[in-house]
Amino acid sequence: MMMRLCLLFLHLYYYYYSVSAALNSDGLALLSFMSHWTYVPSSINSTWIPSHSTPCSWEGVQCHPNTHRVISLNLSYLDIPGQLGPEIANCTQLKHLDLTYNYFTGQIPHSFNNLHKLTYLSLSTNLLTGPFPHFLTQFPHLLLLDLSYNQFTGSIPTSIGNMTQLRYLYLKFNNFSGTIPSTIGNCTQLQDLFLNYNHFQGVIPHTLNNNLVRFHVAYNKLTGTIPFGGSSGCQNLLFLDISFNFFSGGIPSAIGNCTSLSLFSAVRCNLVGTIPSSIGLLTKLSLLNLPENHLSGKIPPQIGNCKSLNSLHLYSNRLDGNIPTELEKLSELQDLELFSNQLSGEIPLGIWKIQSLEHLLVYNNSLSGELPVEMTELKNLKNISLFNNMFSGVIPQSLGINSTLLQLDFINNKFTGNLPPNLCFGRKLSVLNMGINQLQGSIPRDIGRCTTLRRVILKQNNFTGPLPDFETNTNLLYMDITNNKINGSIPSSLGNCKNLTDLILPMNKFSGPIPSEIGNLVNLRTLILAHNNLEGPLPFQLSNCTKMDKFDVGFNFLNGSLPSSLQRWTRLNTLILSENRFSGGIPAFLSAFSHISELQLGGNMFGGRIPRSVGALQNLIYGLNLSSNGLIGDIPVEIGKLKTLQMLDLSQNNLTGSIQVLDELPSL
């Protein structure tokens, strides 16, 4: 057997040698490099042919036209699994190596130090580990180094300063730590430095060179002050993102020296103080992103000089005062987000005339005034979020006709008058939140025809008339029309909104029966119809709503017994049937509601005994109310098992016997 294996090995060896004897050394190196893969893509398998004299026609390979030595290897986006074989280093004339988007694991072989002619090395988006390879800092010609999206650890070596020709360094999305070495300032040709999504600590070096164009260090643990604009220089800087770090101090006024800046982002950086007026010198700025800090004072009117601004994000700070009228000069502004500050006064009229405006988010402030008719002429307007302010007056009635609105959120203001009839004219409206205002009149029929709506909140207004019919809308998830004066019957067409999860209609004047079509809403979790004038029995079709979590029909004129099919509501948490005319016995199937925490059956016409199965409701916490019924017999001892029950009301019944069992309920 051993002799046969030896002969087979010799046969395979001589066969391989015979077909590859003419292949040059670079080709042999590539074949050896491939032997470390656990899968070979078909494009490689079909072109990397050992019988060729050179690999110059192989997939991903480029050779020098005279020497036929490999100068470029591009195997990006091939999903190759395996390790980086050291043999690739035998291709000593290699200048361009791109292995982006594969599944290479392990460390970068030390043999790579032979590739000293490399100008481009990208190993991005693999599964490589280990420290930053020190030998890479000795490559004199390297222009681009991309190790992003791997699992490298350790610190950047101080020898990084030897890479004086390096222009692009991408180390983002790794596990690097330590400080950013000050020697990186010796990389005087460096234009792109991306260190985001790592664990770097310490300060940003003041030695960064003046040629830097894009600097991204978001999502690290950096401290100290922001150095840009001072001695470090930043005249060429276009892109500066220092978000999600732990800086101290504020935005330096010298930032105004970075006159080429197109993007400045400093989200959640612990910044304090005021926004410097020198920001107005950044006339090429397209994005100013400073949210979730502790910035205070007024919005500097000089921002109006940044006439290239597309997006202004200053939300979640402590800014106060008025919105500067100078912002109306931002003729290219698309996105204005000033929410969650302490701003007051009116939105300047000129802002409502910026034709490029798409998103206006100023909620959670103390803004006031009326909405001008000019806003209805903004053809690009998509999202207006004004909730939790003090806006008043009538919403312009032509709103929606000239724009394709996606979201309107005006909750908790002082708006009056009718709801505009054409808000969904563009047929893309997704969110309509107008609750807690003083709106009146009927709900427009267009709301029922708006099949893109996902969320409708009209609660706590003075709407009257019937609820409009609803066309088939598989997008609608949530509807809350609490505390209005809506009358008539609940439209059976609501059953067409198959994905509705929350239907909340209490404190209105609805009458008639609960439509059986509600049972079509198989995703329904919350159904609240309390404080209306509904009558008739509970339709058995409701049992199809097996995801029901909260069911509240209290304070109506409903009658009949509880359908036994409701025991399918095994996820039920709250059941409120109080103050109706339900009759029959309290059903034993209530024990199926093992998750229920509140059970309110008071003020009905239930008779018979309290079922012993009530003791199975071990999660009852907030209340068990069986008062004002016609219950008889003893209080079952099983009630003593409800150890977490905080409220129990059995009054106004015909119960007899001892109440000693109540001593076993310590939470009452």
PAZADO-104350 format. One line per field, with one value per residue (C-alpha): x, y, z; residue number from 0. Coordinates in Angstrom, 1 decimal. Layout:
N
east = (X, ...)
north = (Y, ...)
up = (Z, ...)
fimar = (NUM, ...)
! end
This chain:
668
east = (0.0, 2.8, 4.5, 1.3, 0.9, 4.5, 4.0, 0.7, 2.5, 5.3, 2.9, 0.9, 4.1, 5.6, 2.1, 1.9, 5.5, 5.0, 1.9, 3.4, 7.0, 6.6, 4.7, 6.8, 7.5, 4.7, 2.2, 3.5, 3.2, -0.4, -1.3, 0.3, -1.5, -4.8, -4.1, -4.9, -8.5, -11.3, -13.3, -12.2, -14.6, -15.5, -14.0, -10.7, -11.0, -11.6, -8.8, -6.0, -4.6, -1.2, -0.2, 0.0, 3.5, 2.4, -0.6, -1.1, -4.4, -5.8, -8.8, -7.8, -4.2, -2.3, 1.3, 4.0, 3.9, 7.6, 8.7, 5.4, 5.8, 2.6, 2.1, -1.6, -3.8, -7.5, -9.6, -12.2, -15.8, -15.3, -16.3, -13.1, -12.8, -9.5, -6.2, -3.6, -1.0, 2.6, 3.5, 1.9, 5.0, 7.0, 5.3, 7.9, 6.9, 3.4, 2.2, -1.5, -3.1, -6.9, -8.5, -11.6, -14.8, -13.7, -13.6, -9.9, -9.0, -5.9, -3.1, -1.3, 1.8, 5.1, 6.3, 4.3, 7.3, 8.8, 6.1, 8.0, 6.9, 3.3, 1.5, -2.0, -3.0, -6.6, -7.6, -10.9, -14.0, -12.5, -12.1, -8.4, -7.0, -3.9, -2.0, -1.2, 1.6, 4.7, 6.5, 3.8, 5.2, 8.5, 6.9, 8.3, 5.9, 2.6, -0.1, -3.2, -3.6, -7.1, -7.6, -11.2, -13.9, -11.7, -10.9, -7.5, -6.4, -3.6, -2.4, -1.1, 2.7, 4.6, 6.5, 3.4, 5.3, 7.7, 5.0, 5.7, 4.1, 0.8, -2.2, -5.1, -5.3, -8.5, -8.6, -12.3, -14.5, -11.8, -10.8, -7.8, -7.0, -4.4, -3.8, -3.4, 0.4, 1.6, 4.1, 1.2, 1.8, 4.9, 2.6, 2.6, 0.9, -2.0, -5.4, -7.9, -7.6, -10.5, -10.3, -14.0, -15.6, -12.6, -11.5, -8.9, -8.4, -6.5, -6.5, -6.5, -2.9, -2.2, 0.4, -2.1, -0.9, -2.4, -3.1, -5.7, -9.0, -11.2, -10.8, -13.3, -12.8, -16.5, -17.3, -14.1, -13.2, -11.3, -11.0, -9.5, -10.4, -11.1, -7.8, -8.9, -8.6, -5.7, -2.0, -2.9, -4.3, -7.3, -7.4, -7.9, -10.3, -13.5, -14.9, -14.7, -16.6, -15.7, -19.0, -19.6, -16.5, -15.9, -14.4, -14.3, -14.9, -16.7, -16.4, -13.3, -13.9, -10.9, -13.0, -13.9, -10.4, -11.4, -12.9, -13.1, -15.3, -18.3, -19.3, -18.8, -20.3, -19.9, -22.8, -22.9, -19.4, -20.1, -19.6, -20.6, -20.8, -22.2, -22.0, -19.3, -20.3, -17.2, -19.3, -20.6, -17.2, -17.8, -19.5, -19.0, -20.6, -23.4, -24.0, -23.7, -24.4, -24.1, -27.0, -27.1, -24.6, -24.9, -24.6, -26.4, -27.2, -28.7, -28.4, -25.8, -27.4, -24.1, -25.2, -27.2, -24.0, -23.5, -25.4, -24.4, -26.1, -28.4, -28.8, -28.7, -29.0, -28.8, -31.4, -31.2, -29.1, -29.9, -30.3, -32.7, -34.1, -35.6, -34.8, -32.7, -34.4, -31.0, -31.7, -34.0, -30.9, -30.1, -31.7, -30.4, -31.6, -33.4, -33.3, -33.8, -33.8, -33.9, -36.1, -35.7, -34.2, -35.6, -36.4, -39.2, -40.9, -42.2, -40.6, -39.4, -41.7, -38.7, -38.0, -41.4, -40.3, -37.2, -38.2, -35.8, -37.1, -38.1, -37.9, -38.7, -38.4, -38.8, -40.8, -40.2, -39.6, -41.7, -42.4, -45.6, -47.4, -49.5, -48.6, -48.4, -50.1, -46.7, -45.8, -48.4, -46.3, -43.3, -43.3, -40.5, -42.0, -42.2, -42.0, -43.3, -42.9, -44.1, -45.4, -45.1, -45.0, -47.6, -48.5, -52.0, -54.5, -55.9, -53.7, -53.6, -56.4, -54.5, -51.7, -50.9, -52.1, -48.7, -46.4, -45.9, -46.2, -44.9, -45.3, -47.3, -46.9, -48.7, -49.6, -50.0, -50.3, -53.2, -54.4, -58.0, -60.4, -60.8, -58.3, -57.2, -59.1, -56.2, -53.3, -53.0, -53.3, -49.8, -50.7, -47.6, -48.7, -47.5, -48.0, -50.9, -50.6, -52.9, -53.9, -54.2, -55.3, -58.6, -59.4, -63.1, -65.3, -65.5, -62.6, -62.0, -63.0, -59.5, -58.1, -60.0, -58.8, -55.2, -53.8, -50.3, -51.2, -49.4, -50.2, -53.2, -53.5, -56.4, -57.1, -58.3, -59.8, -63.4, -64.0, -67.6, -69.6, -68.9, -65.6, -65.0, -65.0, -61.6, -60.4, -58.2, -55.0, -52.4, -50.1, -52.2, -50.9, -52.1, -55.2, -56.1, -59.1, -59.7, -61.9, -63.6, -67.3, -67.4, -70.8, -72.5, -71.4, -67.8, -67.2, -67.1, -64.6, -61.9, -61.8, -60.0, -57.0, -55.6, -52.3, -53.8, -52.3, -53.9, -57.4, -58.2, -61.6, -62.8, -64.6, -66.7, -70.3, -70.1, -73.3, -74.6, -72.9, -69.2, -68.8, -67.9, -65.4, -63.1, -62.4, -60.5, -57.8, -55.7, -52.7, -54.7, -53.1, -55.1, -58.8, -60.2, -63.8, -64.7, -67.0, -69.2, -72.8, -72.1, -74.7, -75.3, -73.2, -69.5, -69.1, -67.6, -65.3, -63.2, -61.7, -59.7, -57.6, -55.4, -52.6, -55.0, -53.1, -55.6, -59.3, -61.4, -65.0, -66.1, -68.9, -71.1, -74.4, -73.1, -74.9, -75.1, -72.7, -69.0, -68.3, -66.3, -64.1, -62.4, -60.3, -58.1, -56.8, -53.9, -51.7, -54.3, -52.9, -55.9, -59.6, -62.0, -65.8, -67.0, -70.3, -72.1, -75.0, -73.2, -75.0, -74.6, -72.0, -68.4, -66.9, -64.4, -62.4, -60.9, -58.2, -56.9, -55.7, -52.6, -50.8, -53.6, -52.7, -56.0, -59.6, -62.4, -65.9, -67.8, -71.1, -72.7, -75.3, -73.1, -74.7, -73.7, -70.6, -67.1, -65.4, -62.6, -60.5, -59.9, -57.1, -55.2, -54.7, -51.4, -50.2, -53.1, -51.5, -53.4, -56.9, -59.7, -63.1, -66.3, -68.4, -72.0, -73.1, -75.4, -72.8, -73.7, -72.0, -68.8, -65.6, -63.5, -60.4, -58.5, -58.5, -55.9, -53.4, -53.3, -50.4, -49.4, -53.0, -53.1, -56.8, -59.8, -63.4, -66.2, -68.7, -72.4, -73.0, -74.8, -71.8, -71.9, -69.5, -66.1, -63.7, -60.8, -59.2, -58.5, -55.9, -53.7, -53.3, -50.4, -50.3, -53.8)
north = (0.0, 2.4, 1.7, 2.5, 5.8, 6.8, 5.9, 7.9, 10.9, 10.8, 10.5, 13.6, 15.5, 14.8, 15.6, 18.9, 19.7, 18.9, 21.1, 24.0, 23.8, 26.7, 28.9, 31.8, 32.3, 34.8, 32.3, 29.6, 32.0, 32.8, 29.1, 28.5, 31.6, 30.0, 26.7, 28.5, 29.1, 26.8, 27.8, 29.0, 31.2, 29.9, 33.0, 32.1, 28.4, 28.8, 31.2, 30.4, 27.6, 26.1, 25.2, 28.9, 30.4, 33.5, 34.5, 37.7, 36.5, 35.3, 36.8, 39.8, 39.8, 42.5, 42.2, 44.5, 44.4, 43.7, 41.6, 39.8, 40.1, 40.6, 44.3, 44.2, 41.6, 42.5, 39.8, 42.2, 41.2, 37.5, 36.2, 34.1, 32.2, 31.1, 32.6, 35.0, 32.6, 34.0, 33.0, 36.1, 37.9, 36.2, 38.6, 41.2, 43.6, 43.9, 47.5, 47.1, 44.5, 44.6, 41.8, 43.9, 42.1, 38.5, 36.2, 36.0, 35.2, 35.1, 37.7, 39.4, 37.2, 38.7, 37.7, 40.7, 42.8, 41.7, 43.7, 47.0, 48.3, 48.4, 51.7, 50.4, 47.8, 47.2, 44.4, 46.0, 44.0, 40.7, 38.8, 39.6, 39.8, 40.7, 44.0, 46.7, 45.2, 47.4, 46.4, 48.2, 51.5, 50.7, 50.7, 53.9, 54.0, 53.2, 55.7, 53.9, 51.6, 50.3, 47.8, 48.8, 46.5, 43.8, 42.8, 44.3, 45.2, 47.1, 50.6, 52.5, 52.3, 55.5, 54.4, 55.4, 58.7, 57.0, 56.7, 60.1, 59.3, 58.0, 59.8, 57.6, 55.7, 53.8, 51.9, 52.3, 49.6, 47.6, 47.2, 49.5, 51.2, 53.5, 57.0, 58.5, 59.0, 62.5, 61.2, 60.9, 64.5, 63.5, 62.0, 65.3, 64.0, 62.4, 63.5, 61.0, 59.7, 57.5, 56.1, 55.9, 53.0, 52.0, 52.5, 55.3, 57.4, 60.5, 63.7, 64.5, 65.4, 69.1, 67.8, 66.8, 68.2, 71.0, 68.8, 66.7, 66.7, 64.2, 63.4, 60.9, 59.8, 59.2, 56.5, 56.4, 57.6, 60.7, 63.5, 67.0, 69.9, 70.2, 71.3, 72.3, 75.8, 76.7, 75.8, 72.5, 74.3, 73.1, 75.1, 72.0, 70.2, 69.2, 66.6, 66.6, 64.1, 63.9, 62.6, 60.3, 61.1, 62.7, 66.1, 69.0, 72.6, 74.0, 74.6, 76.8, 80.1, 79.2, 76.6, 79.5, 79.2, 75.8, 77.7, 74.6, 72.6, 71.0, 68.7, 69.3, 66.7, 66.7, 64.6, 63.8, 65.1, 66.6, 70.1, 73.1, 76.9, 78.8, 78.1, 80.6, 83.2, 82.3, 79.3, 81.9, 82.0, 78.4, 79.4, 76.0, 74.1, 71.7, 69.9, 71.3, 68.5, 69.5, 67.7, 66.0, 68.2, 70.9, 73.9, 77.0, 80.5, 81.7, 80.3, 82.7, 84.6, 84.3, 80.8, 82.5, 83.2, 79.4, 79.6, 76.1, 74.5, 71.5, 70.3, 72.1, 69.9, 71.6, 69.4, 68.2, 71.1, 74.0, 76.7, 79.5, 82.7, 83.1, 81.3, 83.9, 85.5, 85.2, 81.5, 82.5, 83.2, 79.5, 79.0, 75.4, 74.2, 70.9, 69.7, 72.0, 70.1, 72.3, 70.1, 69.6, 73.0, 76.0, 78.1, 80.6, 83.1, 82.4, 80.6, 83.4, 83.8, 83.6, 80.0, 79.0, 80.4, 78.3, 76.3, 73.5, 72.8, 69.1, 68.5, 71.0, 69.5, 72.0, 70.0, 70.1, 73.9, 76.9, 78.2, 80.1, 81.9, 80.8, 78.8, 81.0, 80.2, 80.4, 76.9, 75.4, 76.5, 74.4, 71.6, 69.6, 69.6, 66.1, 66.2, 68.9, 68.0, 70.8, 68.8, 70.1, 73.8, 76.6, 77.2, 78.5, 79.5, 77.7, 75.2, 76.5, 74.7, 74.2, 72.3, 69.1, 70.1, 71.3, 68.9, 65.2, 65.1, 62.1, 63.1, 65.8, 65.8, 68.8, 67.1, 69.3, 72.8, 75.2, 74.8, 75.6, 75.3, 72.4, 69.8, 70.6, 68.3, 67.4, 66.4, 63.1, 64.6, 63.4, 59.8, 59.3, 60.5, 58.1, 59.9, 62.2, 63.3, 66.2, 65.2, 67.6, 70.7, 72.5, 71.3, 71.0, 70.0, 66.5, 64.3, 64.6, 61.6, 61.8, 60.3, 57.1, 56.9, 57.5, 54.0, 55.0, 56.0, 54.1, 56.2, 58.5, 60.4, 62.9, 62.5, 65.3, 67.7, 68.7, 66.7, 65.9, 63.8, 60.2, 58.5, 58.1, 54.8, 53.2, 51.7, 48.6, 49.9, 47.3, 50.0, 51.4, 50.2, 52.7, 54.9, 57.0, 59.3, 59.5, 62.2, 63.9, 64.1, 61.5, 59.9, 57.3, 53.7, 52.4, 51.8, 48.1, 49.1, 49.3, 45.6, 46.3, 47.6, 44.1, 45.1, 47.5, 46.8, 49.6, 50.9, 53.5, 55.2, 56.0, 59.0, 59.7, 59.3, 56.1, 54.1, 50.8, 47.4, 46.6, 45.6, 41.9, 42.9, 44.0, 40.3, 40.6, 42.5, 39.5, 41.6, 43.8, 44.2, 47.0, 47.7, 50.5, 51.6, 52.7, 55.6, 55.5, 54.5, 51.1, 48.3, 44.7, 41.7, 41.2, 39.7, 36.2, 37.1, 39.1, 35.8, 35.9, 38.7, 36.2, 38.8, 40.9, 42.5, 45.2, 45.1, 47.9, 48.5, 49.9, 52.4, 51.4, 49.6, 46.3, 43.1, 39.4, 36.8, 36.6, 34.4, 31.3, 31.7, 34.7, 32.2, 32.2, 35.6, 33.8, 37.0, 39.2, 41.6, 43.9, 43.2, 46.0, 45.4, 47.7, 49.5, 47.7, 45.2, 41.9, 39.0, 35.3, 33.9, 34.9, 32.3, 29.8, 30.2, 33.4, 31.1, 30.9, 34.5, 33.5, 36.9, 39.1, 41.9, 43.8, 42.5, 44.9, 43.4, 45.8, 47.4, 44.6, 42.0, 39.0, 36.3, 33.0, 32.3, 33.6, 30.8, 29.1, 29.4, 33.0, 31.7, 30.8, 34.4, 34.6, 37.7, 39.9, 43.0, 46.2, 45.2, 42.7, 44.4, 42.3, 44.9, 45.9, 42.6, 39.9, 37.5, 35.0, 32.5, 32.5, 34.3, 31.4, 30.6, 30.5, 34.3, 34.0, 32.8, 36.2, 37.4, 40.4, 41.8, 45.5, 46.3, 44.0, 45.2, 42.7, 45.2, 45.6, 41.8, 39.2, 37.3, 35.4, 33.7, 34.7, 37.3, 35.7, 34.7, 38.4, 38.2, 36.2, 39.1, 41.1, 43.6, 44.9)
up = (0.0, 0.9, -2.4, -4.3, -2.5, -3.3, -7.0, -7.1, -5.6, -8.1, -10.9, -9.8, -9.2, -12.7, -14.2, -12.5, -13.3, -17.0, -17.4, -15.5, -16.4, -18.9, -16.4, -15.0, -11.4, -10.8, -12.2, -9.9, -7.0, -7.8, -8.1, -4.6, -3.3, -4.6, -2.8, 0.5, -0.5, 0.5, -2.5, -6.0, -8.0, -11.4, -13.1, -11.5, -12.0, -15.7, -16.5, -14.1, -16.3, -15.2, -18.8, -19.7, -20.0, -18.1, -15.9, -17.9, -19.4, -16.1, -14.4, -12.2, -13.3, -15.2, -16.3, -17.5, -21.3, -21.7, -18.7, -18.3, -14.5, -12.5, -11.6, -10.6, -8.9, -8.5, -6.8, -5.3, -4.8, -5.4, -1.9, -1.7, 1.6, 3.0, 4.1, 2.6, 1.3, 1.8, -1.8, -3.2, -1.9, -4.6, -7.1, -6.2, -9.0, -7.7, -7.5, -7.2, -4.9, -4.3, -2.3, -1.2, -0.3, 0.3, 3.3, 4.0, 7.6, 9.8, 9.8, 7.0, 6.3, 7.2, 3.7, 2.4, 3.3, 0.0, -1.9, -1.4, -4.8, -3.8, -4.5, -3.8, -1.1, -0.3, 2.1, 3.0, 4.0, 5.0, 8.3, 8.9, 12.4, 14.3, 14.8, 12.2, 10.2, 11.0, 7.8, 5.8, 7.1, 5.2, 1.8, 0.2, -2.7, -1.0, -1.9, -0.7, 2.3, 3.0, 6.0, 6.7, 7.8, 9.4, 12.9, 13.4, 16.9, 18.6, 17.9, 14.9, 15.1, 15.4, 12.3, 10.3, 9.9, 7.5, 4.9, 3.4, 0.1, 1.6, 0.4, 1.5, 4.8, 5.6, 8.9, 9.7, 11.3, 13.1, 16.7, 16.8, 20.1, 21.6, 20.5, 17.1, 16.8, 16.4, 13.8, 11.4, 10.7, 8.8, 6.2, 4.4, 1.3, 3.3, 1.9, 3.3, 6.9, 8.0, 11.5, 12.4, 14.3, 16.4, 20.0, 19.6, 22.7, 23.5, 21.5, 17.8, 17.0, 16.3, 13.8, 11.1, 7.8, 5.8, 2.8, 4.6, 2.6, 4.4, 8.1, 9.7, 13.3, 14.4, 16.9, 18.9, 22.5, 21.7, 24.2, 24.4, 22.2, 18.5, 16.9, 13.5, 12.2, 14.4, 14.1, 12.4, 9.3, 7.4, 4.2, 2.0, 4.3, 2.6, 5.0, 8.8, 10.9, 14.6, 15.8, 18.8, 20.8, 24.2, 23.5, 25.9, 25.2, 22.2, 18.5, 18.0, 16.3, 14.1, 12.4, 10.1, 8.6, 7.1, 4.2, 1.9, 4.2, 2.5, 5.4, 9.2, 11.5, 15.3, 16.6, 20.3, 21.1, 24.5, 22.9, 25.0, 24.5, 21.6, 17.9, 16.7, 14.2, 12.1, 10.8, 8.4, 6.7, 5.5, 2.3, 0.6, 3.5, 2.3, 5.6, 9.1, 11.6, 15.3, 17.1, 20.5, 22.2, 24.9, 22.7, 24.0, 23.1, 19.8, 16.3, 14.7, 11.9, 10.0, 9.1, 6.5, 4.6, 4.1, 0.9, -0.2, 2.7, 1.9, 5.5, 8.8, 11.8, 15.2, 17.0, 20.6, 22.1, 24.4, 21.7, 22.5, 21.0, 17.6, 14.4, 12.5, 9.5, 7.7, 7.2, 4.4, 2.3, 2.2, -1.2, -1.6, 1.9, 1.8, 5.4, 8.4, 11.7, 14.8, 17.0, 20.8, 21.7, 23.5, 20.5, 20.6, 18.3, 14.8, 11.9, 9.6, 6.5, 4.2, 5.3, 3.9, 0.6, 0.1, -2.9, -2.3, 1.2, 1.8, 5.5, 8.3, 11.8, 14.6, 17.2, 20.9, 21.1, 22.2, 18.7, 17.9, 15.2, 12.2, 9.2, 6.0, 2.8, 1.1, 2.5, 0.2, -2.9, -1.8, -4.4, -2.8, 0.7, 2.2, 6.0, 8.4, 12.0, 14.4, 17.4, 20.9, 20.2, 20.4, 16.7, 16.2, 13.5, 10.6, 8.6, 5.0, 3.3, 0.0, 1.8, -0.1, -3.6, -4.8, -3.0, -2.4, 1.4, 3.3, 6.9, 8.8, 12.6, 14.2, 17.6, 20.7, 19.3, 19.1, 15.5, 14.8, 11.8, 9.4, 8.4, 4.8, 2.4, 0.0, 2.3, 0.4, -3.0, -3.9, -2.8, -0.7, 2.8, 5.4, 8.7, 9.6, 13.3, 14.1, 17.7, 20.7, 18.8, 18.4, 14.9, 14.0, 11.1, 9.5, 8.8, 5.0, 2.8, 1.3, 4.5, 3.9, 0.3, 1.2, 0.8, 1.7, 5.3, 8.0, 11.1, 11.8, 15.1, 15.3, 19.0, 21.3, 18.8, 18.0, 14.9, 14.1, 11.6, 10.6, 10.2, 6.4, 4.7, 4.2, 1.0, 1.2, 2.9, 3.7, 5.0, 7.8, 11.2, 13.8, 14.2, 17.2, 17.1, 20.9, 22.4, 19.5, 18.6, 15.8, 15.4, 13.3, 13.0, 13.0, 9.3, 8.4, 5.7, 8.5, 8.0, 4.7, 6.6, 7.1, 8.9, 11.4, 14.8, 16.9, 16.5, 19.2, 19.0, 22.6, 23.9, 20.7, 19.8, 17.8, 17.8, 16.5, 16.7, 16.5, 12.9, 12.5, 9.8, 12.6, 12.9, 9.6, 11.4, 12.3, 13.3, 15.7, 19.2, 20.6, 20.2, 22.4, 21.8, 25.3, 26.1, 23.0, 22.4, 20.9, 21.3, 20.5, 21.3, 20.8, 17.3, 17.5, 14.6, 17.0, 18.1, 14.8, 16.3, 18.1, 18.7, 20.9, 23.8, 25.0, 24.5, 26.0, 25.2, 28.6, 29.0, 26.1, 25.8, 24.7, 25.7, 25.4, 26.8, 26.0, 23.0, 24.1, 21.0, 22.7, 24.6, 21.5, 22.8, 24.6, 24.5, 26.1, 28.8, 29.4, 29.2, 30.1, 29.6, 32.5, 32.4, 29.7, 29.8, 29.4, 30.9, 31.6, 33.8, 34.1, 31.8, 33.1, 29.9, 31.3, 32.7, 29.1, 29.5, 31.4, 30.6, 31.7, 34.2, 34.4, 34.2, 34.5, 34.3, 36.8, 36.1, 34.0, 34.4, 35.0, 37.3, 38.9, 40.9, 40.5, 38.7, 40.6, 37.4, 38.3, 40.5, 37.4, 36.5, 38.3, 36.4, 37.5, 39.0, 38.2, 39.0, 39.2, 39.2, 39.3, 41.1, 40.4, 38.9, 40.1, 41.4, 44.1, 46.3, 48.3, 47.3, 45.9, 47.9, 44.7, 44.7, 47.4, 44.8, 43.1, 45.2, 43.1, 42.8, 43.8, 43.4, 44.0, 43.8, 44.4, 45.8, 44.8, 44.3, 46.3, 47.6, 50.8, 53.2, 54.6, 53.3, 55.2, 51.8, 51.2, 54.0, 51.6, 49.2, 50.4, 47.6, 48.0)
fimar = (0, 1, 2, 3, 4, 5, 6, 7, 8, 9, 10, 11, 12, 13, 14, 15, 16, 17, 18, 19, 20, 21, 22, 23, 24, 25, 26, 27, 28, 29, 30, 31, 32, 33, 34, 35, 36, 37, 38, 39, 40, 41, 42, 43, 44, 45, 46, 47, 48, 49, 50, 51, 52, 53, 54, 55, 56, 57, 58, 59, 60, 61, 62, 63, 64, 65, 66, 67, 68, 69, 70, 71, 72, 73, 74, 75, 76, 77, 78, 79, 80, 81, 82, 83, 84, 85, 86, 87, 88, 89, 90, 91, 92, 93, 94, 95, 96, 97, 98, 99, 100, 101, 102, 103, 104, 105, 106, 107, 108, 109, 110, 111, 112, 113, 114, 115, 116, 117, 118, 119, 120, 121, 122, 123, 124, 125, 126, 127, 128, 129, 130, 131, 132, 133, 134, 135, 136, 137, 138, 139, 140, 141, 142, 143, 144, 145, 146, 147, 148, 149, 150, 151, 152, 153, 154, 155, 156, 157, 158, 159, 160, 161, 162, 163, 164, 165, 166, 167, 168, 169, 170, 171, 172, 173, 174, 175, 176, 177, 178, 179, 180, 181, 182, 183, 184, 185, 186, 187, 188, 189, 190, 191, 192, 193, 194, 195, 196, 197, 198, 199, 200, 201, 202, 203, 204, 205, 206, 207, 208, 209, 210, 211, 212, 213, 214, 215, 216, 217, 218, 219, 220, 221, 222, 223, 224, 225, 226, 227, 228, 229, 230, 231, 232, 233, 234, 235, 236, 237, 238, 239, 240, 241, 242, 243, 244, 245, 246, 247, 248, 249, 250, 251, 252, 253, 254, 255, 256, 257, 258, 259, 260, 261, 262, 263, 264, 265, 266, 267, 268, 269, 270, 271, 272, 273, 274, 275, 276, 277, 278, 279, 280, 281, 282, 283, 284, 285, 286, 287, 288, 289, 290, 291, 292, 293, 294, 295, 296, 297, 298, 299, 300, 301, 302, 303, 304, 305, 306, 307, 308, 309, 310, 311, 312, 313, 314, 315, 316, 317, 318, 319, 320, 321, 322, 323, 324, 325, 326, 327, 328, 329, 330, 331, 332, 333, 334, 335, 336, 337, 338, 339, 340, 341, 342, 343, 344, 345, 346, 347, 348, 349, 350, 351, 352, 353, 354, 355, 356, 357, 358, 359, 360, 361, 362, 363, 364, 365, 366, 367, 368, 369, 370, 371, 372, 373, 374, 375, 376, 377, 378, 379, 380, 381, 382, 383, 384, 385, 386, 387, 388, 389, 390, 391, 392, 393, 394, 395, 396, 397, 398, 399, 400, 401, 402, 403, 404, 405, 406, 407, 408, 409, 410, 411, 412, 413, 414, 415, 416, 417, 418, 419, 420, 421, 422, 423, 424, 425, 426, 427, 428, 429, 430, 431, 432, 433, 434, 435, 436, 437, 438, 439, 440, 441, 442, 443, 444, 445, 446, 447, 448, 449, 450, 451, 452, 453, 454, 455, 456, 457, 458, 459, 460, 461, 462, 463, 464, 465, 466, 467, 468, 469, 470, 471, 472, 473, 474, 475, 476, 477, 478, 479, 480, 481, 482, 483, 484, 485, 486, 487, 488, 489, 490, 491, 492, 493, 494, 495, 496, 497, 498, 499, 500, 501, 502, 503, 504, 505, 506, 507, 508, 509, 510, 511, 512, 513, 514, 515, 516, 517, 518, 519, 520, 521, 522, 523, 524, 525, 526, 527, 528, 529, 530, 531, 532, 533, 534, 535, 536, 537, 538, 539, 540, 541, 542, 543, 544, 545, 546, 547, 548, 549, 550, 551, 552, 553, 554, 555, 556, 557, 558, 559, 560, 561, 562, 563, 564, 565, 566, 567, 568, 569, 570, 571, 572, 573, 574, 575, 576, 577, 578, 579, 580, 581, 582, 583, 584, 585, 586, 587, 588, 589, 590, 591, 592, 593, 594, 595, 596, 597, 598, 599, 600, 601, 602, 603, 604, 605, 606, 607, 608, 609, 610, 611, 612, 613, 614, 615, 616, 617, 618, 619, 620, 621, 622, 623, 624, 625, 626, 627, 628, 629, 630, 631, 632, 633, 634, 635, 636, 637, 638, 639, 640, 641, 642, 643, 644, 645, 646, 647, 648, 649, 650, 651, 652, 653, 654, 655, 656, 657, 658, 659, 660, 661, 662, 663, 664, 665, 666, 667)
! end
